[in-house]
Amino acid sequence: MHTYADVLDAAARIVYAYGANKGVSASRDQIRSAVVAAYKSLPTIHQWRRYRAIHRINLQTAVPVVVNYNASNLTLTLASGTWPVWVRDCSVRIMNVLCRIAERVDDTTVVLQSPPGIGSSNNIACMVYNDAHELPGDYLNIISVIGVVPRYVLQPLQSETQFYAKFGHVTSGGVPQYYHVQGGSRNILRLYPPPSSARVLDVFYSRTVPDLIHTGRDSVNTQGTINASGKNVTGTGTSFRPDMVGRVIRIGDGSSVPTDYEGLNPYFEERLISVVNSETSLTVSEPFTNSYVGATYCISDLLDVDDYQYQLLVCLAVERVARMGGYDIPLDTEIKMKEAKAADNFQAGVTEIGQTSRVLFSGRIVS
């Protein structure tokens, strides 16, 4: 498995080697910044199969409601019943004007994003459309949006004004034919026209890589010692945290923090952490082959890369460090990029972190 610690160590070895020869130097902070920036840039420099995913959306049938409108605070209060749980960001037709819902306050009250242009009124017949859907947190950009039954392809828009300029102000529902993504703190997929009936859409998108948190080199990742047997790890003086689930724990020789096999203190075994029970107890996904008492260890993030992307990542990170300090470090980044692209063309299948893909289409379905 390739970890955050591995690429930090690999980049440092290259940078410090050239520093010893040519008088250059780089801080650990610079190397960490370079590694993180290079890692986050990976999905943007090529349409890797590995970073393709699928998000399925279930559109709900439009819902008729009767509301009381308060113009002073832009609230709509239901005369009866409850608001659907999905109404946030969606559209509501009020007296033939489409408005957006900013917030679902409770079961009976919502707040509008902007006024519908009328005064306070009671018993207004409205229609609520499920035309806004938040995209997954790892969303980077849309590849395509496809209706499942019947099968059809929705067309992208640069903005909603593009739709209104072409078709005018549509206030009734129908079959969504167009979409665009509203950016911000959340990415919202907006559909045009708003759906009048239930249907299913598949959103094919490029995803980002997970954030890097645990270096495997900070005290929280290495302090104390551990006993390990089977799937159980018990620590002495450790500070295991819940966000270490899914990270890699490596066991060392009892005297030094373990490194990869290229380092001075190669690890004995490595496993993924499945459960953190407390600051001194965790469980791993697969049993250790051997038992350990008083062992050193390190915990580091698992990189979402294959073997070739890892080599490219090291080069990209060192390149960034070199630019920071104006260092002259020869690298074969272009060759590594070609190798990674070639390998990616042969990869296919649902690719989870730390796994190799196996089937023709690469993607991940997210409900």
N, C-alpha and C positions, 0 to 999 in steps of 0.2 A: 504494500500500500504506500502511496505517496502522501506525505504529510507536509504541513506548513513548516515544521521544523526542518525537514529535508531541504526544501528550497531555500530557506534562510541560511542553512549551513553551506549548501552548494554555492550560493551567490557569494557568501562571505569568503569561502576558500578561493574563489577566482579573484575577487576584488583584492583581498589581502595579499594574494600571491603576486599580483602585479604591483601592489603597493610596496612590497618588499624590494622589488626589482627597480622600480622607477620613482620611488618616493611619494607615491600617492597614498591617501588614506581615506577611509570612509567610516562614519559612525554606524553603530548598530541601528540607530533610529533611521538613518538614511536607507539602509538596506531593507528594513522592515517596510518603510514607506514605498520603496521601489517594488518590493515583492507584492504588496497589496494592490498597488496601482496596476502592475502587469497582470496579475491574476484577474482583477475585475475587467480588464480590457479584453481578455481572451474571447468572450462571446461576441465582441463587436468587430473583431478584425477578420472574421470569416464566418460564413454560414455553416458552422459545424453541425453535423448530424447529432452529435452528442447533446447539444443544447437545444434541440427541438422538443416541444411538448404539446400536449393537447389538453384543452380545458373545455369540458362539456357544460353547456348552459341549458337549463330547462325554463323556457319562457312560459309565463302563466297567462291564463285567459284574463282579458280586461274585466275589471270589476266595477259595476255601477254602485254608487253611494249617494246618500243624501246628507248634506253638510250644512253647518252654520258657519259663516265666514266673518271673522273679526278683522276689519281693515287696520286697526291700530297696532296689532302685533302679528298680522299675517297668518293667523291660525285658522285651520279648518277643524271643526269639531263634528264628529258624526252624530246624526240624529238617532241612530241605532246601529248596533253591530260593532265590529272592531276593524281597524285598519289591517291590511295584509302585512306580514312581517317584512316583506321585500320592498316597501314603498319608498324608502330613502333613495333620493336622487331620481326617482321615477317621475313620469309626467301625469298630471291630472287635468282633465278638460273641464274648465269652469266657464259656463255660458259661452261656449265655442272658442275659448281661449285656452291654449296649452300653457300650463305653469309647471315648474319643477318643485318637488318636495325636498326641502333642505334637511328636515329632521322628523323622525317619528318620536314624539314626546312620550306617548303612552298608547294604550290600545285604542283610544278614541280621539286623540289630538295629534295633528301634524303641523309643521311650520313650513310655509312656502319660501322659496328662494327670492321671489320678486312678486309684487302685487299684480293681480289680474286686471286692474283698471276699473274695479267696481267698488262701491261702498259696502259697508257691513250689511250682510243679508242672511236670512235664515231659510232653511229648507230648499237649498239649491241642489238640483240633480246634477251629478258629476260622473265622470268615468275615469278610472285609474288604470294606467297602462304600465306594464312591466317592461319598460324600454331601456332600462339602465342596469348594468351588471358590473360589479367590481371584478377586475381581473386578478389572477393570483399574485402573491407578493413577489414571485420570481419573474414576473413578466418583463420582457425587454422590448420586443416589437412584434407586430402581427405579421404572420405569413399569409394566412387566409382565414376567412370565416365561411363555413359551409352549413347549409341546412341539411338535416339528416333525413327526414321524411316529410315531403318529397326532397330529393337531392337537388340542391341548387347552390350557386355561389353568390354570396353577397358582395357588393362592390364597395371599395373604400372611398371615403371622403376626407379631404384635408381638414374640413371643419363643418359645423352644422349650417353655417351661412351658405356654403356651397350647395347644400340640399335645398335650402329655402330659395336661393337665387334661381334654381332650376325648376322647382316644382311649386313654389309659393308656400304660404303658411298652411301646412296640413294639420287639421285638428281632429281627424277621425283615424281610427286604427285600421290596420290591414296586415298584409304579409310583409315583414321587414325585407327590404331589398338593398339597403345601404347601411354603412356603419362608420363611425369614427371613434377614436379614443381620446377622451378628455383627460389630460394629464393633471398633475398636482400631487398632493400628499397621497392620493389614491388614484389608480388608473381605472377609469370608468368606460366600458364599452357602451356607446349610445347607438340605438337602432332607429332606422327610419324606413317607412312610417312605423309608428309604435305598434306592437303586436296586438291584434284583437283576439287571437285565439292561442291556445297552448301549442307549442312546438319545441323542437330540440335543435340546438346549434352546436357545432364543434368549432372551437377557436384553436387554430394551429398557430403557435407562436414560438419565438426564440426566447429562451429564459436566461436569466443571469446565473452567476455562481453564488453559492452561500458566502456570507461574510466570514472573514477569518478572525477568530477570537483567541484561541489557545495556541501559543507559539511552541509549546514544548520546551521552552527555555526560560520562562519566568518562574518565580518561586511558587506561585499557585499551582503550577504544572509539575513541579519536581520536589517540593519540600517534603521532608519526612522519609519514611521507608514503608514498604508494603510486604505483606505475606499473601501469597496467591496459591490457590489450590482449586482445581476444577474451574468453575465459573466465578468463584468468590474471591474478592480482593479485599483485604482488611489493612487499613493504614494506621501508622503511628506518626502523629505530627503532620498529618495530611490535611488538605482543605478541599476535598472533592465538592464540586458544585453541580446543580441540576443541569446547567448548560453544557456539561461535559458529555452528556448522552449523545451517542453518534460519533464521538471523537475516538482517536486511537490511543490506547495505552501500550507502552513498550516497557519491557522489563530489562534492567541492567544487571551489572555484576556485583552490586552492593557497595561500591566505592565511588563510582562516577555516573553522571547522568548519561543514559544510553544515547548513542547516535545511530545514524543509518550505517549500512555496511561499508560505506566509504570513509566513515569517520574513525576516530581513534578508539571509541568505545562502542562497538557494534552491539545492538540489542539482541537478546536471546529469543524472545518471542513478542508478538504483537497481537492485540485483539481489539475489536470494537466494543465500546462501552454501551451496554443496553439499558442499565438502570443505575442511578445514583441513589443509594439508600440514606446516606448521611455523609458528613464531612470525612468520615473514616471508613466508609463501606460502600462498595459498588459491585455490580455484577457485569460480566462480559458476555458477549453473544455466543462464543464457543469456548469449551474448556481448554485450559492450558495443557500442553503436553506434559510438562513437568511441574513440580511444586517448588515454591520459592519462599524463603524466610529472610526477612531483613534486607530485601532487595531495593536497589534504587530503581527509579522509574521516570518516565515522562509522559505527559498527555498532550496531544497536539491535534489540530484540525485535520481531517481527511480531505485532501484536495480533490476536486471534481475534475480530474484530468485522466487521460490515458498515458501510456509510456512516452509517446511521441510529443504530446502536448506538454508533458512535464519538462522534457528537454528544451522545448521552445520557451516555456515559462522561465526557466533559469536564464536563458539568453536575454529575454525581454527585461527581466529584472536587473541583470548586470548592465544592460544597455542604459537603463534609467539611472542607475548609480553613476555610470560613467558620464552621463550628461550633466548630472548634478554637480560633479566636481571637475568637469573638463578633463577626465582621465582618458588615456589612450589604451583601451583594452580591446584587442582583436577578438571578434566573435563570428560565429557562423550562423547568425540568426536566419538569414535567407534560406540556407540549406535546411535548417531545422523546421522552418515554416513549410517548405515543400514536402518534407518528410511527414509532418503532422497532417497536412492536407491529404496526402496520398493515403495515409493510414485511415483517416476519417472516411474517405470514400469507400473503404472496404468494411468499415464498421457499420452496423445497423442493428436496430432492435431497441427495446426499452432499456435505456442505460441509466442505472442508478449509480450513485457515487461509489467508487471502489469496485464496480463490476464492468465486465466487457460485454458489449452488445452482441446479439446473435441473429436477429432477423432482418429482413430487408428494410422495413421502414423504422426509422429511429423516432421515438416519441414517448411521451408519458401522459397517460390519461389522468386528469385531475377532476374529481367530481365537484 
